[in-house]
Amino acid sequence: MKNVAIVYDTHTGTTKRVAARLQVAFGDPMPRLLAVSETSMEELADVGLLILALPTWGVGDLPDGFEAFLLELATVRFEDLTVAIVGLGDQVGHPDSFVDAMGEVCEKVVSTGVRVVGAWPTSGYRFLSSRALRDGVFVGLPIDEHTQPEQTGARIDAWVAMVQKHL
Ligand SMILES: Cc1cc2nc3c(=O)[nH]c(=O)nc-3n(C[C@H](O)[C@H](O)[C@H](O)COP(=O)(O)O)c2cc1C
């Protein structure tokens, strides 16, 4: 069984709340929940499944903390690490760049040779464009607490059940 950690970034607290719900959905043993700005690579040394949770702010921007974290991650060789991504966004307010940051994180992680799991279908979302799409599906789980908060619980439960198969 692999150790799981959830590393999140947030500007206004939404992603932190969603990350805590993800932690509960994983159940026992609970994954570690870590703010990206306080996460060292040493802390992740025994982690086999790393969940990265982050919002998209601005068009195509990654939160600053994640830029630095991914640069560091690229310098470390983890044995058998798998990554899965959760992206917070607003498909009505930002339909042209819905959860774009998730796509950028995926690209950077894959370029380090680490495997990304947890792709999620686009059905149920309404948006125009997203850089988080690969082969017609999202590279991770989009969560929209602005316009579809009632779907968050079911989405988290289904996604966690899927990702847990990689443990
Ligand atoms: C200035 C601004 C820009 C945003 N840009 C995007 C965007 O490009 N794509 C998107 O899906 N959501 C966008 N959002 C929505 C945020 O991702 C969303 O509010 C998210 O839940 C914030 O998470 P946080 O509270 O963890 O920071 C934007 C929000 C603001 C205020």
The ligand as an SDF file (V2000), in Angstrom:
LIG
                    3D

 31 33  0  0  0  0  0  0  0  0999 V2000
   -9.0280   36.9180  -10.7780 C   0  0  0  0  0  0  0  0  0  0  0  0
   -9.5190   35.4970  -10.9030 C   0  0  0  0  0  0  0  0  0  0  0  0
   -9.1180   34.7620  -12.0020 C   0  0  0  0  0  0  0  0  0  0  0  0
   -9.5850   33.4460  -12.1700 C   0  0  0  0  0  0  0  0  0  0  0  0
   -9.2230   32.7530  -13.2950 N   0  0  0  0  0  0  0  0  0  0  0  0
   -9.7450   31.5150  -13.5000 C   0  0  0  0  0  0  0  0  0  0  0  0
   -9.4650   30.8100  -14.7030 C   0  0  0  0  0  0  0  0  0  0  0  0
   -8.7340   31.2770  -15.5760 O   0  0  0  0  0  0  0  0  0  0  0  0
  -10.0220   29.5700  -14.8600 N   0  0  0  0  0  0  0  0  0  0  0  0
  -10.8460   29.0000  -13.9110 C   0  0  0  0  0  0  0  0  0  0  0  0
  -11.3160   27.8770  -14.1040 O   0  0  0  0  0  0  0  0  0  0  0  0
  -11.1270   29.6650  -12.7520 N   0  0  0  0  0  0  0  0  0  0  0  0
  -10.6090   30.8920  -12.5330 C   0  0  0  0  0  0  0  0  0  0  0  0
  -10.8950   31.5660  -11.3710 N   0  0  0  0  0  0  0  0  0  0  0  0
  -11.7430   30.9140  -10.3370 C   0  0  0  0  0  0  0  0  0  0  0  0
  -10.9020   30.2850   -9.2160 C   0  0  0  0  0  0  0  0  0  0  0  0
  -10.0870   29.2580   -9.7020 O   0  0  0  0  0  0  0  0  0  0  0  0
  -11.8800   29.7440   -8.1730 C   0  0  0  0  0  0  0  0  0  0  0  0
  -12.5050   30.8310   -7.5370 O   0  0  0  0  0  0  0  0  0  0  0  0
  -11.2560   28.8460   -7.1330 C   0  0  0  0  0  0  0  0  0  0  0  0
  -12.2800   28.1930   -6.4290 O   0  0  0  0  0  0  0  0  0  0  0  0
  -10.3700   29.6140   -6.1800 C   0  0  0  0  0  0  0  0  0  0  0  0
   -9.7570   28.7030   -5.2890 O   0  0  0  0  0  0  0  0  0  0  0  0
   -9.0310   29.1700   -3.9570 P   0  0  0  0  0  0  0  0  0  0  0  0
  -10.1040   29.7600   -3.0590 O   0  0  0  0  0  0  0  0  0  0  0  0
   -8.4590   27.9260   -3.4050 O   0  0  0  0  0  0  0  0  0  0  0  0
   -7.9930   30.1790   -4.3280 O   0  0  0  0  0  0  0  0  0  0  0  0
  -10.4490   32.8630  -11.1900 C   0  0  0  0  0  0  0  0  0  0  0  0
  -10.8340   33.6360  -10.0790 C   0  0  0  0  0  0  0  0  0  0  0  0
  -10.3770   34.9360   -9.9400 C   0  0  0  0  0  0  0  0  0  0  0  0
  -10.8560   35.7210   -8.7470 C   0  0  0  0  0  0  0  0  0  0  0  0
  1  2  1  0
  2  3  1  0
  2 30  2  0
  3  4  2  0
  4  5  1  0
  4 28  1  0
  5  6  2  0
  6  7  1  0
  6 13  1  0
  7  8  2  0
  7  9  1  0
  9 10  1  0
 10 11  2  0
 10 12  1  0
 12 13  2  0
 13 14  1  0
 14 15  1  0
 14 28  1  0
 15 16  1  0
 16 17  1  0
 16 18  1  0
 18 19  1  0
 18 20  1  0
 20 21  1  0
 20 22  1  0
 22 23  1  0
 23 24  1  0
 24 25  2  0
 24 26  1  0
 24 27  1  0
 28 29  2  0
 29 30  1  0
 30 31  1  0
M  END
$$$$
